[in-house]
Amino acid sequence: MSIPNWRTAYQQLLTARVFGDKTVLLPVAGIRTDGRSDYSRFFPRDFFTAIELFPDDIVVPALEDALLFLAVHQGTKRDPFTGEKPGAVPHEIPGVTLGRKHPHNTLFAAFDTTPLYIIAAKEYLDRGGKPEVIEAILPNLEAALGYIRNHMRDYIYWEDPAHCGATAYALKATHWRDGGIAGRPGRNHRYPVAYLITQAIAIAALRALSSLAQRNLFSEDPDMLHFEAEKAKEALWNIFWHPMKAMRPAVAVDALGPVVLTQTDPIVALWYLEDSDVPYGYRVACEQILNELATPWGFQTDSCDPTLPGGARMRKNIWPWEQCYIAEVARKFNLRIDLNPVVELANILLNCGAPFTEFVPLRWGHPHRWPSDCCDIQLWTLAYWAWYEKITHKS
């Protein structure tokens, strides 16, 4: 198979960002080639979750630029309009104002970007980055830790717009499923809400800071940070995983209780955990979920019951970047699943004539014509091809 030139496509996503006397190059999340509405803005979440799948020659300079750029855009105050809070890392730059009756801006409408920033700092160093860059953003890492601790209650990482003086955000959810999840009317949570994925990300962030502290690159006690991470791990199993009550983990828990759905979230959460963290029963549950979500062309992101509150308009899609996380997690945790669909997706992307498209929609159980709102070049999909090239060259 001829792998499409994802490196050239990556260059098309790069945009110059100027702050002070410094100019950096950062990729936007996605662009269309026909001029229609796209995601030609910098999304830290998309960037941080994609960049780990790229080779070092791209990762190190890109992470350095992103860490320094976001340091000057980190939240310093409470703002109910943008969702800004002290220590918060933005959702997208520039933000977009949504809503007519009660408008909010999306600038800080993310709950996962702040711990992802911390994880990225360690990733940058581990991949060969400069210690002096970590030293330069030390105040930002400290502020990010303060943000996480301010959102912790009983070691659960809770989201609540009350922290910025608001009752809602511009988006229905502040992790990657920002269109909301089924299980609640209108896919709107009853705050406060905790997400399985963001709890796992917070654990990984605390561990990353502990590692940096052990290398004298962070000012706090590494043992205390490790202790907090362990308590957050215990809290994860206590609140999201009740095998005696439900065979599936909850993907979210809000003021109304747990939300249990057939989604990839429980598997993606494993990306941020260690093998020794995870109970056997949880692994079995992940295998069952993946078997239900498997198609010949990849794993669909959810299999939502349309009769659930907020579930009627949930579309079934296959997201290329998720396939990489699923495959790597399956290997790391020895999940007994067939990974051939992850590889077969490459043929689907090539045959559709748009190898870098945002996602593959499923209609009537089969890949369908791409909807008009797909980006022609998506950073997440470029990450899939970078990963695919790596694994095929290995073999």
N, C-alpha and C positions, 0 to 999 in steps of 0.2 A: 504494500500500500504506500502511495506517495503522500507523505505528511504535508499539509498545506503550510505555507510560509507564515507561521504565526509571529515570527520576529518582526517581519515587515509590518504586519498588522498592528503589533504592539507599538511600533513607532508612530503609527497613525493616531494612536490614543494619547500620546504624550503632549502635554501643554505646559508652557512656561508659567511659573508662578513667581511673582516678585514680592519680597518682603524685606524692608530695610535696604541694605546694599547687596542682598543675596538674591540670585535667581535659581530656581530649581525646576526640574522636569518631573511632572507627575502625570500618571495616566488617568483619564476620565473613565467612568464606569462603562460607557458604551455609546456608540454613535450610529447614526443611520447615514446611508450614502445618498438618500433621495431628498434630504433636507427636512424630513418630517421630524416631529418631536422625538427627542431621544434622552439619553442620560449623559450628556456631554458636560458633566460637572464632576468634581472630585468627591468620591464617596469613600471615606476611610474604611468602612466595613468591607466593601467590595475589594478594596486594595489589600487590606491586611489578610483577608481569607483567601485571596488569589495568589498573592506574591509568594507565599510559602511553597507553592507548587512550581515556581520558576527556578532556573539554574542560578548559581551564585553570581555570575557576571551581571545578571539583571537585579537580583535580590539586594545585594549590598548597597549599590548606589541609590536604588529606588527607596529602600528603607531609610537610608541616611537623609535623603531629601524630605521624605514624609515626616520623619521624627522631628526634624528641625522646623519644617513648615507648620506642622500642627502645634508645636510648642508655642508659637506666637498667636495661635487661634484658639487656644484652650480657654474654657470658660472661667470667668472670674467673679461673676455676680449671678443673682437670681433674676430671670426674665421670663414671665409667664407667656409671652408672645413667641419667643424662639425656643423655649425650653432650656435655656442656658442655666447651668448651675456651676458653682465653683469646682474646678477640676475636671469638668466634662470635656470630652473630645467631640468635635462636631460630627453630625450625621452626613451632611453634604455641604460643599462650599462651591458656589453660593447657595443659600437656602432658598426655598420656594414657598410663597404664601398660599395656603389652601383654605377653603371654607369661606362661605359668604356671611352667614349669620354670626358665627363665632370664629373668625379667621385666626390661624396660627401659622407660624413659619417653621419650616422643616430643618432649620440650621442645626439645632441640637436634638432632633427627634430620634435619638438612638441611645440605647442602654448598654450595648455591647462594645461600642467603639472605645470606651475608656479603658476597660481591662485589656482589650485587644492591643491598644497602644503600648501597654506595659509588656505584653507578650512579644510584641514586635521588637521592643528594645533588646530583649534577651536574644531573640532570633538574629537580630542584626549583629550582635556581638559574637554569637556562636558561629555565624557564617563567615567571620573574619573582619567584622567592622572595627572601627577605632574606639578604644576606651574613652578618649577625650570627647567623643560625641555623646556618650552616655553621661559623662560628667557635666556636659553643657546642658543637658535636659534633666538633670537631677531634680531641680525644683518642680518640673512638670510631672515627673514620676511620683514625687511626694504628694503633689496636689491630686494626682490620679488615685493614689492610695487613699487619700482623705475622702475622695468621692466614693470609692467602694465602701469604705467603713461607714460613711454617713448613710449608705443605702442598705447596710447590713442590720438585720434584726434576728437575734438568735442564730447568727451565722448564715442566714438566708439572704440572698441578694435580691431585695425587693425594689420594684419600680413603682413610683408614685409621682404624678405631676405636682403633688402638693409641695415637693422639694423645691420647685421653682415658682411656687405661688399660683399654680394653675389647677384646673380640674380635668384637663385633657391635653393631648398633644395634636400636632397636625396630622399624624398618622395613627392608624388603629392599633398598631403594636410597635414597640421600639427595639425589636430585634429583626432578623432578616425577613421574617414573614410580616412585613410592615403593612400589608393589606389586611391584617387581622387573621385570626384562626377561627374555625367553626367551634360550636359549643356554647356560644353566647349570642344573644340577639344582636343582629347588625354587626357581628364579629367585634363587638366592643367589650373590653374587659371591665370588670368592676374592681377598681383599684383599692388597695395595692395588689400588684401581680408579680409573681416570680416565674421565670421561664427556665425550663430544664437546661437549655443550651447556655443561657447566660450564667446560670449557677456554675456549670462546668467551666466556662470561660473565666469566671471570677476565681475559681480554685487555681486554675493554671496561672493566672496573673499573680496571685499571692506567692505561688511557688517560684515564679520567674523573679520576683523581687527578692525572695529569700536567696536564690542563686546569685543574683547581682550583689547582695549584701555579703555573701560569703567571699566574693571577689573584691570586697571593699569598694564597690561601685554604687552602693546604696547605703543610706545613713542609719537604717533601723536594724534591730537585732534579728539576724536570720532565723534563729530558733523560734522567736515569737511569730514571725511571718509563717514559718512552717507549721506552728501550732494552729494559727488561724486557718490555714489551708486545710489542715486535717479536720478541724471542727466544721468547716464549710462542707467538706466531703461527707462527713457524718450526717449533716443536715440535709444534703442532697438526697441520700437514701431514705431519710426519715419522712421527707415531705413529698417526694416524687415517686417513690417506689414502694408500693404496698402489695406484695404478691398474694397476700391472703385476702385482699379486697378486690384487686383487679390484676389480671395477668399482664397488663400493659402498664408501662410507666406513664405518669401524667406528663404532658408536654408543657403545661402551665398550671399554676395554682393561683386563683385570685380570691377576692373576698367572698365569692359564692362557693368556692371549693375547687377541687381538681378538675382539669380538662383532659380527658383521655381520648386520644385520636390515633388512627393508623397513619403515622407520618414518619419521615426520616429523622426527625429531631432527636430521638433517643440514640440513633446511631451516630449522627454528626457530633453529639455531645461527647462521645467516646474519644474523639480526636484530641480532646483537651485533658483526658484522664490517663492514668497509668494502668498497666495490666493488673497490678496488685490492688487497685482501687475497686474493681468491679466484681460484684457477686455473680456466681454461676447462673443463677436464675435470671438475672438481667440480660446476660449474654443470650440465653435461650429465647427470651422475649424479643431481643433484637433480631435473631435469626427468623423468628416467626413473622415479625413485621416485614422484613426484607423479602421473605418468600411471598408475602401477599402483595408487595409493591413491585415485584419483578415483572418485567416484560421482556420480549426478545431483543429490545433496543435500549435497555437500561432500566434503572429503578425510578419509577415515578415518585414525585416528592410527597404525595399523600393519596389516600383513597377515601375521600371524605364521603360520609353518608349525607346525601342531599336533604334528608329529613331533619337533620340536626339544626338547631338554631344557627343562622348565619351560614349554613352549608349549601344552600341551593345554587349559588353562583360560583362555587369554588371549582376552578378549572384544573384538570389533570395535566401535568406537565412533567417532562424530564429535563432537569437542569444539569448540563454537562459537568460543572464544577463539583456538584455533589457526588457524582460518580467516583471522582478521585478520592474524596474523603471516605466514601463507603468502602472502596477497594482497600485503601490503606488501613482503615480500622478493622476490616475483616481479617487482614493478614496479622495485624498486631494482636488482636484478641482471639485469633483462631476461630472465627465464626464460620460455621458450616453452611456456606452459601455458594452458589454458582456465580462466578464473576465474569463469565463470558459476555453477558449483556453489556457490561461496562466497556468492553473492547468493541463489541458490535456497534455501539453508538457511533464510533468513528466512521463506519461505513454509511450510516444514516446521514450524518452531517455532510459527508462528501457527496453523497448521491442527491441531496436536496439542493445542491448548488450554492449553499450558503454555509460554509463550514465553520464560520465564527458566530453564527446566530445565537441569540440570547438563550433560547430554550426550545425544546421539541414538544409541541402540544400533542396531546392524544385526543382523538375524537373517535368514538365508537370502537375504542380499544386498539386503534392503530395510529401511527404518526400521520398527522394531517397537514394540510397547507399551513404555512407559517402565518400567524395573524399579523395584521398591519402594524401592531405596536411593538414588534420585535426589533431589537437593535441588530444591525447588520454585522457589527463588530462589537463583541462583548468581552470585557476584561476577564470575566469568569471563564468564558469558553476558550480564550487564549490560554488560560491556565490549564484547562483540560488537555489541550494539544501539547503544551510544554511537558506535562506529566506523561502523556501517552508516548511522546518521543523518548522520554527517559526510560520508561519500562520496556519499550520495544527494543531499544538499543541494548538494554541489560540482557535481554533474552537472546 
